[in-house]
Amino acid sequence: MTLSDPYRSRRIVAAFVLMLGFAIVLFRLFTLQVLQAAELTVKAERQHRKAVTVEGERGAIYDRRGKVLAINVEVPSVFGVPASLDDPSAVARDLGRILHVRVDEIEKKLKQERSFVWIARKLDPEQGRRLEGMPLEGIGIVMEGRRFYPKGPLMSHVLGFAGMDGQGLEGIERRYDPYLRGEKQMVVLQRDALGRTVFPKGLNEQGPAAGHSVTLTIDEVIQYIAEKELEEAVAASGAKGGIVIVMEPRTGAILAMALAPRFDPNAVRAISADRWRNRVLTDVYEPGSTMKVFVAAAALEEKVMTPGTLVFGEYGRLAVANTVIHDHDKSGWMTFAQVLQRSSNIGMVKTALTLGDNRVHRYLRAFGFGERTEIDLPGETPGLVKEPRDWGRRSLASIAIGQEIGVTPLQLITAVSVIANGGWLMKPYVVSEIRDGGGQVVFQAVPQVRRRPISPETAQALTGILEGAVVRGTGSRSAIPSYRVAGKTGTAQKVDPETGVYSPTLFVGSFAGYVPADDPRLAILVVIDEPQAESWGGVVAAPVFRRVAEQALPYLGVMSQQPVKLALAVQ
């Protein structure tokens, strides 16, 4: 007879429990190692790896002589780690005093349930130095590239500006952003058990390639001259604003593009979009008497007029389509040359009526009005030139004196350059070349001819007439001693936005010309918007042309000329 083991049942139960435990562990291991292996591997990599995008430095912008206009500088940015903060309110107060940011905004960021928050980016270096001296737990500083414009407001409407993340938003920065932006590169960083970033073994230490550099056709010195003279003229006349464009008439290269008022691209947050809009190519206006130049060109090209053709001035009063057109001078008979030199409305209306609707329209389009110039800047508008079928009974007469037509300043100076260069319509441009990070040229601009609106003979005859407009006509204040100047004044009424009719007090005064007249190096347009005292283009704009040209010509090495006797039409 055998005795039963009192612990046998307990051992069996314990063994069963152990076996069941082992089975559960084995099943769990099988699930983790086999069934969920791929998913868990991804999670592990996410916990220990962090993929970041690194972008190369943005390319620099230079003027035509290699002077720096836009570069990147390293500046501090401040971030926070909310989980590491014991007292976010106190930290927010300390940061607010230095960053000049509202304390409640900083506190709101620091109380987020996130592992990382930006507090303020791309600060002034002095702010960064002050922060480094403060022992703030959970607050860090990293260096980032910020776009910097060392010349401040100079050329601001051309350069534009870049945004917080380095993307071009206006001007050259926007138009050539694909070239200026640095190469993007994905970098995978390792993190240890404490979440600290460590660089993986074998990581390529060479960063992403920097962006291309862009060289402009604009000359910093000529730009400075244009901006200085423009701002002085706007201030002296109490004008709303103004524009000066300087172009090489043979190539279409822009040497200066000045607007007033200016803005500082280093501090654009506090200004409106209207302030940085490049009105040279976005805004249209009725050009007034400067449009007479192109109607005259059509008449000479079509041989319906010669410089000596006699035109009767109706003693300053002409009825057209139940309206009356007036002249400042009550002239009788005058030559066609004198029509332009005296800026006779009646003489030019008669010229346009002789040409007819279709021919006037055809030549306006040939000179580039009503279409974009295709300049390499963003935001250009085509202007407004209606089809003849949409004209009213008075339209032809109005267009002849610069009304019922909308042009941009850029279109006007490009059209004036046609006469200066002997009849070619050029494509204007502001970028001369682009180089990669290694200094290799990847783009080289070449002058582009769009078409020929007039013959060299017409251009030469018109130049002679326009020289007379400076010597003995309305443009006398544009004359430069020892240089031959050809040009035309313009004074245009503006439409009152409240009444919808021409205002008796709002005007645009302008002058468009080129110098030296016999071998033009510069074509210059000056537009003064809403001068408060004198509004005549010959008074407010022509002197600006003279002051810009008489400084730019010697700078470019253009020798002065001896005075010559002009071959003007017989009186």
C-alpha positions as CSV (number, residue, x, y, z in Angstrom):
1,M,0.0,0.0,0.0
2,T,1.4,3.3,-1.0
3,L,0.9,6.6,0.6
4,S,-0.5,9.5,-1.5
5,D,1.6,12.7,-2.1
6,P,-0.3,15.6,-0.5
7,Y,1.6,18.2,-2.7
8,R,1.2,16.4,-6.0
9,S,-1.9,18.4,-7.0
10,R,-0.2,21.6,-6.2
11,R,2.8,20.8,-8.3
12,I,0.6,19.9,-11.2
13,V,-1.2,23.2,-10.9
14,A,2.0,25.2,-10.6
15,A,3.5,23.4,-13.6
16,F,0.4,24.1,-15.6
17,V,0.5,27.8,-14.7
18,L,4.2,27.9,-15.6
19,M,3.6,26.2,-18.9
20,L,0.7,28.6,-19.6
21,G,2.9,31.6,-18.8
22,F,5.6,30.3,-21.0
23,A,3.1,29.7,-23.8
24,I,1.8,33.3,-23.4
25,V,5.3,34.7,-23.5
26,L,6.2,32.6,-26.5
27,F,3.0,33.7,-28.3
28,R,3.8,37.4,-27.4
29,L,7.3,37.0,-28.7
30,F,6.0,35.4,-31.9
31,T,3.6,38.3,-32.3
32,L,6.3,40.9,-31.8
33,Q,9.0,39.2,-33.7
34,V,7.0,37.9,-36.6
35,L,3.5,39.3,-36.9
36,Q,4.2,42.9,-35.9
37,A,7.9,43.1,-36.8
38,A,7.5,45.5,-39.7
39,E,5.2,47.9,-37.8
40,L,7.4,47.9,-34.6
41,T,10.5,48.5,-36.6
42,V,9.0,51.6,-38.1
43,K,8.0,52.8,-34.7
44,A,11.5,52.2,-33.3
45,E,13.1,54.1,-36.1
46,R,10.7,57.0,-35.5
47,Q,11.7,57.1,-31.9
48,H,15.5,57.0,-32.5
49,R,15.7,58.8,-35.9
50,K,14.6,62.2,-37.0
51,A,14.5,63.3,-40.6
52,V,15.1,67.0,-41.2
53,T,15.3,69.0,-44.4
54,V,18.4,71.1,-44.8
55,E,18.5,73.9,-47.4
56,G,21.6,75.5,-48.8
57,E,22.3,79.2,-48.4
58,R,20.3,81.5,-50.7
59,G,22.3,83.0,-53.5
60,A,23.5,86.6,-53.4
61,I,22.3,89.4,-55.7
62,Y,24.8,91.9,-57.2
63,D,24.6,95.1,-59.3
64,R,26.2,95.2,-62.7
65,R,29.6,96.1,-61.2
66,G,29.6,93.3,-58.6
67,K,28.4,95.3,-55.6
68,V,26.4,93.3,-53.1
69,L,22.7,94.1,-52.9
70,A,21.3,91.0,-51.1
71,I,23.0,88.4,-49.0
72,N,22.3,85.9,-46.2
73,V,23.5,86.5,-42.6
74,E,23.4,84.1,-39.6
75,V,21.0,85.4,-36.9
76,P,19.6,83.8,-33.7
77,S,16.2,82.2,-33.5
78,V,14.7,81.2,-30.1
79,F,12.8,77.9,-29.4
80,G,11.3,76.4,-26.3
81,V,10.8,72.8,-25.0
82,P,7.5,73.2,-23.0
83,A,7.9,69.8,-21.2
84,S,11.1,71.1,-19.6
85,L,9.5,74.2,-18.1
86,D,8.4,74.4,-14.5
87,D,7.1,77.9,-14.6
88,P,6.1,79.0,-18.2
89,S,4.6,82.3,-17.0
90,A,7.9,83.5,-15.4
91,V,9.9,82.4,-18.5
92,A,7.4,84.2,-20.8
93,R,7.8,87.4,-18.8
94,D,11.6,87.3,-19.0
95,L,11.5,86.6,-22.7
96,G,9.0,89.3,-23.4
97,R,11.3,92.0,-22.1
98,I,14.0,91.1,-24.5
99,L,12.0,90.0,-27.6
100,H,9.5,92.9,-27.4
101,V,6.7,90.3,-27.9
102,R,3.5,90.2,-25.9
103,V,4.0,88.0,-22.8
104,D,0.6,86.2,-23.2
105,E,1.6,85.1,-26.7
106,I,4.8,83.6,-25.5
107,E,3.1,82.0,-22.5
108,K,0.5,80.4,-24.8
109,K,3.2,78.8,-26.9
110,L,5.1,77.5,-23.8
111,K,2.0,75.9,-22.4
112,Q,1.4,73.7,-25.4
113,E,1.7,70.0,-25.1
114,R,4.5,69.8,-27.6
115,S,8.2,68.8,-27.5
116,F,9.3,71.9,-29.6
117,V,7.9,75.4,-30.3
118,W,9.3,78.4,-32.1
119,I,9.1,81.5,-29.9
120,A,10.7,84.1,-32.2
121,R,12.8,83.6,-35.4
122,K,15.6,85.5,-37.0
123,L,16.2,88.1,-34.3
124,D,18.6,90.9,-34.2
125,P,22.1,89.7,-33.1
126,E,21.9,92.0,-30.0
127,Q,18.7,90.2,-28.8
128,G,20.4,86.9,-29.2
129,R,23.4,88.0,-27.1
130,R,21.1,89.2,-24.3
131,L,19.3,85.8,-24.3
132,E,22.5,83.9,-24.1
133,G,23.3,85.6,-20.9
134,M,20.0,84.5,-19.3
135,P,19.9,81.0,-17.6
136,L,16.5,80.0,-18.9
137,E,15.8,76.3,-18.5
138,G,14.0,74.8,-21.6
139,I,14.8,77.7,-23.9
140,G,17.4,77.4,-26.6
141,I,18.9,79.4,-29.4
142,V,19.8,78.2,-32.9
143,M,21.3,80.2,-35.8
144,E,19.4,80.6,-39.0
145,G,20.0,82.4,-42.3
146,R,18.2,85.7,-42.7
147,R,18.0,87.7,-45.9
148,F,19.8,91.0,-45.5
149,Y,19.8,94.0,-47.9
150,P,22.9,96.1,-47.0
151,K,21.8,99.1,-49.0
152,G,18.5,99.4,-47.2
153,P,15.8,101.1,-49.3
154,L,18.0,101.4,-52.4
155,M,16.5,99.5,-55.3
156,S,13.9,98.0,-53.0
157,H,11.1,97.8,-55.6
158,V,13.4,95.9,-57.9
159,L,15.0,93.6,-55.4
160,G,11.7,92.8,-53.6
161,F,12.3,90.6,-50.5
162,A,12.3,87.1,-49.2
163,G,10.1,85.6,-46.5
164,M,10.8,84.0,-43.1
165,D,11.6,80.6,-44.6
166,G,13.8,82.1,-47.4
167,Q,11.2,82.0,-50.2
168,G,11.2,85.0,-52.6
169,L,8.0,87.0,-52.3
170,E,8.5,90.1,-54.4
171,G,10.7,91.5,-57.2
172,I,13.9,89.8,-58.2
173,E,13.7,87.6,-55.1
174,R,10.4,86.2,-56.4
175,R,11.1,86.1,-60.2
176,Y,14.4,84.3,-59.8
177,D,13.6,82.3,-56.7
178,P,14.2,78.9,-58.4
179,Y,17.8,80.0,-59.1
180,L,18.4,81.8,-55.8
181,R,17.2,79.0,-53.5
182,G,19.7,76.6,-52.1
183,E,19.5,72.9,-52.8
184,K,17.3,71.0,-50.4
185,Q,18.8,67.9,-48.7
186,M,17.1,65.3,-46.4
187,V,19.3,64.4,-43.4
188,V,18.4,61.6,-41.0
189,L,19.7,62.2,-37.5
190,Q,19.9,59.6,-34.7
191,R,18.5,60.2,-31.2
192,D,19.7,58.4,-28.0
193,A,17.5,57.2,-25.2
194,L,17.4,60.7,-23.7
195,G,16.2,62.2,-26.9
196,R,19.4,63.9,-27.6
197,T,20.4,64.2,-31.3
198,V,23.6,62.5,-32.4
199,F,25.1,62.4,-35.9
200,P,25.1,59.0,-37.4
201,K,28.4,57.5,-38.3
202,G,29.3,58.2,-41.9
203,L,27.1,61.2,-42.3
204,N,28.2,63.3,-45.2
205,E,29.6,66.5,-43.6
206,Q,29.2,68.5,-46.8
207,G,26.0,70.5,-46.7
208,P,23.6,71.1,-49.5
209,A,24.7,73.3,-52.4
210,A,24.1,77.0,-52.1
211,G,21.8,78.9,-54.5
212,H,22.9,80.6,-57.6
213,S,24.0,84.3,-57.6
214,V,22.2,86.8,-59.7
215,T,23.8,89.9,-61.3
216,L,21.6,92.8,-62.4
217,T,21.9,95.2,-65.2
218,I,21.2,98.0,-62.7
219,D,24.1,100.2,-61.6
220,E,24.1,101.1,-57.9
221,V,25.5,104.5,-58.6
222,I,23.0,105.5,-61.3
223,Q,20.2,104.0,-59.1
224,Y,21.3,106.2,-56.2
225,I,21.4,109.3,-58.4
226,A,17.9,108.5,-59.7
227,E,16.4,107.9,-56.2
228,K,18.1,110.9,-54.7
229,E,16.9,113.3,-57.4
230,L,13.4,111.8,-57.5
231,E,12.9,112.1,-53.7
232,E,14.0,115.7,-53.7
233,A,11.6,116.5,-56.6
234,V,8.7,114.8,-54.9
235,A,9.4,116.6,-51.7
236,A,9.8,120.0,-53.3
237,S,6.6,119.7,-55.3
238,G,4.5,118.1,-52.5
239,A,3.8,115.2,-54.9
240,K,2.1,111.9,-54.0
241,G,5.0,109.9,-55.5
242,G,7.1,109.5,-58.6
243,I,9.1,107.3,-60.9
244,V,12.5,107.5,-62.7
245,I,13.6,104.8,-65.2
246,V,17.0,104.8,-66.9
247,M,17.4,102.4,-69.8
248,E,20.1,101.6,-72.4
249,P,18.1,102.3,-75.6
250,R,20.2,100.0,-77.8
251,T,19.9,96.9,-75.5
252,G,16.8,97.4,-73.3
253,A,19.0,96.9,-70.2
254,I,17.6,98.8,-67.2
255,L,20.3,100.9,-65.4
256,A,18.0,102.4,-62.8
257,M,14.4,101.9,-61.7
258,A,13.5,104.4,-58.9
259,L,10.2,104.8,-57.1
260,A,9.1,107.2,-54.4
261,P,8.2,106.6,-51.7
262,R,10.6,103.8,-51.0
263,F,10.5,101.0,-48.4
264,D,13.2,99.1,-46.5
265,P,13.1,95.4,-47.5
266,N,14.8,94.6,-44.2
267,A,11.6,95.6,-42.4
268,V,8.5,94.8,-44.4
269,R,6.2,93.6,-41.7
270,A,5.0,97.0,-40.7
271,I,4.1,98.3,-44.2
272,S,1.3,97.5,-46.6
273,A,1.5,95.7,-49.9
274,D,0.6,98.9,-51.7
275,R,3.9,100.4,-50.5
276,W,6.1,97.7,-52.1
277,R,4.1,97.3,-55.3
278,N,6.4,98.1,-58.3
279,R,4.2,100.8,-60.0
280,V,6.7,101.0,-62.9
281,L,5.1,97.8,-64.3
282,T,1.9,97.3,-62.4
283,D,0.1,100.7,-62.6
284,V,-1.3,102.3,-65.8
285,Y,-1.9,106.0,-66.3
286,E,-2.9,108.3,-69.1
287,P,0.4,109.7,-70.4
288,G,-0.8,113.0,-71.8
289,S,1.4,114.8,-74.3
290,T,4.2,112.2,-74.3
291,M,1.8,110.1,-76.4
292,K,2.1,112.7,-79.2
293,V,5.6,111.4,-80.0
294,F,4.2,108.1,-81.2
295,V,1.3,109.6,-83.2
296,A,4.0,111.9,-84.8
297,A,6.1,108.8,-85.6
298,A,3.2,107.2,-87.3
299,A,2.5,110.3,-89.4
300,L,6.2,110.6,-90.5
301,E,6.4,106.8,-91.2
302,E,3.2,106.9,-93.3
303,K,4.4,110.1,-95.0
304,V,1.3,112.0,-94.3
305,M,3.5,114.6,-92.6
306,T,7.0,115.9,-92.9
307,P,8.8,118.2,-90.3
308,G,8.0,121.2,-92.6
309,T,4.3,120.4,-93.3
310,L,2.1,123.3,-92.3
311,V,-0.7,122.7,-89.8
312,F,-3.3,125.4,-88.9
313,G,-3.7,125.7,-85.1
314,E,-7.2,127.2,-85.2
315,Y,-6.0,129.9,-82.8
316,G,-6.2,127.5,-79.9
317,R,-9.8,126.1,-80.2
318,L,-11.1,123.1,-82.2
319,A,-14.5,121.5,-82.1
320,V,-14.5,117.7,-82.2
321,A,-17.5,115.4,-81.6
322,N,-19.5,118.1,-79.8
323,T,-16.5,118.9,-77.5
324,V,-13.9,121.6,-77.7
325,I,-10.1,120.9,-77.7
326,H,-8.0,123.8,-76.5
327,D,-4.3,124.7,-76.8
328,H,-2.2,126.6,-74.3
329,D,-0.8,128.7,-77.1
330,K,-3.3,130.2,-79.5
331,S,-1.3,129.4,-82.7
332,G,-2.2,130.0,-86.3
333,W,-0.1,128.3,-89.0
334,M,2.9,126.2,-87.7
335,T,5.1,123.5,-89.0
336,F,4.6,119.9,-88.0
337,A,7.8,120.1,-86.1
338,Q,6.4,123.0,-84.2
339,V,3.3,121.1,-83.4
340,L,5.3,118.6,-81.4
341,Q,7.7,121.2,-80.0
342,R,4.9,123.4,-78.7
343,S,2.9,120.4,-77.7
344,S,-0.1,121.5,-79.7
345,N,-3.2,119.4,-78.9
346,I,-5.0,120.8,-82.0
347,G,-2.1,120.1,-84.3
348,M,-1.8,116.5,-83.1
349,V,-5.5,115.9,-83.2
350,K,-5.5,117.0,-86.8
351,T,-2.6,114.6,-87.5
352,A,-4.4,111.7,-86.0
353,L,-7.5,112.5,-87.9
354,T,-5.4,112.4,-91.1
355,L,-4.0,109.0,-90.2
356,G,-7.4,107.5,-89.2
357,D,-8.4,105.0,-86.5
358,N,-6.8,101.9,-87.9
359,R,-3.3,103.3,-88.6
360,V,-3.1,105.0,-85.2
361,H,-4.1,101.8,-83.5
362,R,-1.7,99.8,-85.5
363,Y,1.3,102.0,-84.6
364,L,0.4,102.1,-81.0
365,R,0.4,98.4,-80.8
366,A,3.7,98.3,-82.8
367,F,5.3,100.5,-80.2
368,G,4.3,98.0,-77.5
369,F,1.3,99.6,-76.0
370,G,-1.5,97.3,-74.9
371,E,0.9,94.3,-74.3
372,R,3.4,93.3,-71.7
373,T,7.1,94.2,-72.4
374,E,8.0,90.7,-71.0
375,I,10.5,92.2,-68.6
376,D,11.9,89.6,-66.1
377,L,10.0,91.0,-63.1
378,P,6.7,89.8,-61.7
379,G,3.4,91.6,-61.8
380,E,3.5,93.4,-65.1
381,T,0.2,94.5,-66.6
382,P,-0.4,95.0,-70.4
383,G,-2.0,98.4,-70.1
384,L,-5.1,99.4,-72.0
385,V,-5.4,100.0,-75.7
386,K,-9.0,99.5,-77.0
387,E,-9.7,98.1,-80.4
388,P,-11.0,100.8,-82.9
389,R,-14.4,99.1,-83.0
390,D,-14.8,100.1,-79.3
391,W,-13.8,103.7,-79.8
392,G,-16.3,106.5,-79.5
393,R,-16.6,109.6,-81.8
394,R,-14.0,111.5,-79.7
395,S,-11.6,108.6,-79.0
396,L,-9.2,109.2,-81.9
397,A,-8.7,112.8,-80.8
398,S,-8.4,111.9,-77.2
399,I,-5.8,109.2,-77.8
400,A,-3.7,111.6,-79.9
401,I,-3.2,113.8,-76.8
402,G,-2.7,110.9,-74.4
403,Q,-6.2,110.3,-73.1
404,E,-8.4,107.1,-73.3
405,I,-5.3,105.0,-73.3
406,G,-3.6,103.4,-70.3
407,V,0.2,102.8,-70.3
408,T,2.8,101.7,-67.8
409,P,5.9,103.8,-67.3
410,L,7.9,100.8,-68.5
411,Q,6.0,100.6,-71.8
412,L,6.6,104.4,-72.3
413,I,10.3,104.3,-71.8
414,T,10.6,101.2,-74.0
415,A,8.7,102.9,-76.8
416,V,10.8,106.1,-76.5
417,S,13.9,103.9,-76.8
418,V,12.6,102.8,-80.3
419,I,13.2,106.3,-81.5
420,A,16.5,106.6,-79.7
421,N,18.0,103.4,-81.2
422,G,16.9,103.9,-84.8
423,G,13.6,102.1,-84.8
424,W,13.9,98.8,-82.9
425,L,11.5,97.7,-80.1
426,M,13.7,96.0,-77.5
427,K,12.7,93.7,-74.7
428,P,13.7,95.3,-71.4
429,Y,15.5,93.2,-68.8
430,V,17.1,93.6,-65.3
431,V,19.2,90.4,-65.0
432,S,22.4,90.2,-66.9
433,E,23.8,86.8,-65.7
434,I,23.4,84.0,-63.2
435,R,26.2,81.9,-61.8
436,D,26.2,78.7,-59.8
437,G,28.0,78.1,-56.5
438,G,31.2,77.2,-58.4
439,G,31.2,80.5,-60.3
440,Q,30.1,78.9,-63.6
441,V,27.8,81.0,-65.8
442,V,24.4,79.2,-66.2
443,F,22.6,82.1,-67.8
444,Q,23.8,85.1,-69.9
445,A,21.3,87.7,-71.0
446,V,21.5,89.0,-74.6
447,P,19.6,91.9,-76.0
448,Q,16.4,90.8,-77.8
449,V,14.7,92.6,-80.6
450,R,10.9,92.3,-80.7
451,R,10.2,94.1,-83.9
452,R,10.8,97.3,-85.9
453,P,7.9,99.8,-85.6
454,I,9.6,102.6,-87.7
455,S,12.4,103.1,-90.1
456,P,15.8,104.6,-89.2
457,E,14.9,107.6,-91.4
458,T,11.7,108.3,-89.3
459,A,13.6,107.9,-86.1
460,Q,16.2,110.4,-87.2
461,A,13.7,112.9,-88.4
462,L,11.8,112.6,-85.1
463,T,15.0,113.0,-83.1
464,G,15.6,116.3,-84.8
465,I,12.1,117.5,-83.9
466,L,12.5,116.3,-80.3
467,E,15.9,118.1,-80.0
468,G,14.0,121.3,-81.0
469,A,11.4,120.6,-78.2
470,V,14.3,120.9,-75.7
471,V,16.1,123.8,-77.3
472,R,13.1,126.0,-78.1
473,G,10.0,124.1,-76.9
474,T,8.3,122.9,-73.7
475,G,11.3,120.8,-72.6
476,S,13.8,123.5,-72.2
477,R,14.5,122.7,-68.6
478,S,15.9,119.3,-69.5
479,A,18.7,120.9,-71.5
480,I,22.3,119.9,-70.5
481,P,25.2,122.1,-71.4
482,S,27.5,120.5,-74.0
483,Y,25.1,117.5,-74.6
484,R,22.4,117.1,-77.2
485,V,19.1,116.2,-75.6
486,A,15.9,115.0,-77.3
487,G,12.7,114.7,-75.4
488,K,9.1,115.5,-74.8
489,T,7.1,116.8,-71.9
490,G,3.7,115.5,-70.8
491,T,1.0,116.9,-68.5
492,A,-2.1,114.7,-67.9
493,Q,-5.2,115.2,-65.9
494,K,-6.1,112.4,-63.6
495,V,-9.6,111.1,-63.2
496,D,-11.1,111.9,-59.8
497,P,-12.0,108.5,-58.2
498,E,-15.0,110.0,-56.5
499,T,-16.6,111.8,-59.4
500,G,-15.4,109.7,-62.3
501,V,-14.4,112.7,-64.4
502,Y,-11.2,114.5,-65.0
503,S,-10.0,116.4,-61.9
504,P,-9.1,120.1,-62.2
505,T,-6.5,119.7,-59.5
506,L,-4.9,116.2,-59.9
507,F,-2.2,115.9,-62.6
508,V,0.7,113.8,-63.6
509,G,3.7,115.7,-64.9
510,S,6.3,113.8,-67.0
511,F,9.3,114.0,-69.3
512,A,10.7,111.3,-71.6
513,G,13.9,111.8,-73.5
514,Y,17.3,110.4,-74.5
515,V,20.9,111.7,-74.5
516,P,23.2,112.3,-76.4
517,A,20.6,112.7,-79.1
518,D,22.9,111.8,-82.0
519,D,24.4,108.7,-80.2
520,P,22.0,107.8,-77.3
521,R,23.5,106.1,-74.3
522,L,20.6,106.8,-71.9
523,A,16.8,106.9,-72.3
524,I,15.2,108.4,-69.2
525,L,11.6,108.7,-68.1
526,V,10.5,110.9,-65.2
527,V,7.0,110.8,-63.8
528,I,5.8,113.0,-60.9
529,D,2.4,112.0,-59.5
530,E,0.1,114.7,-58.3
531,P,2.4,117.6,-57.7
532,Q,0.7,120.3,-55.6
533,A,2.2,123.5,-57.0
534,E,3.3,123.6,-60.6
535,S,2.1,120.5,-62.5
536,W,3.5,121.0,-66.0
537,G,5.9,118.2,-67.0
538,G,8.3,120.8,-68.3
539,V,8.5,122.3,-64.8
540,V,8.4,119.4,-62.4
541,A,9.8,116.5,-64.4
542,A,12.2,117.9,-67.0
543,P,14.7,119.3,-64.4
544,V,14.9,115.8,-62.8
545,F,15.8,114.4,-66.2
546,R,18.6,116.9,-66.5
547,R,20.0,116.3,-63.0
548,V,20.0,112.6,-63.4
549,A,21.6,112.7,-66.9
550,E,24.3,115.3,-66.1
551,Q,25.6,113.0,-63.3
552,A,25.2,109.7,-65.0
553,L,26.8,110.6,-68.3
554,P,30.3,111.5,-66.9
555,Y,30.1,108.5,-64.6
556,L,29.6,106.3,-67.7
557,G,32.5,108.0,-69.5
558,V,30.3,109.8,-72.1
559,M,32.2,112.8,-73.2
560,S,30.5,116.2,-73.4
561,Q,29.8,117.5,-76.9
562,Q,30.3,120.9,-78.5
563,P,27.1,122.8,-79.2
564,V,25.8,122.2,-82.7
565,K,23.3,124.2,-84.8
566,L,20.1,122.2,-85.1
567,A,18.4,121.7,-88.5
568,L,14.9,122.7,-87.4
569,A,12.0,123.1,-89.7
570,V,11.6,126.6,-91.3
571,Q,9.3,128.8,-89.3
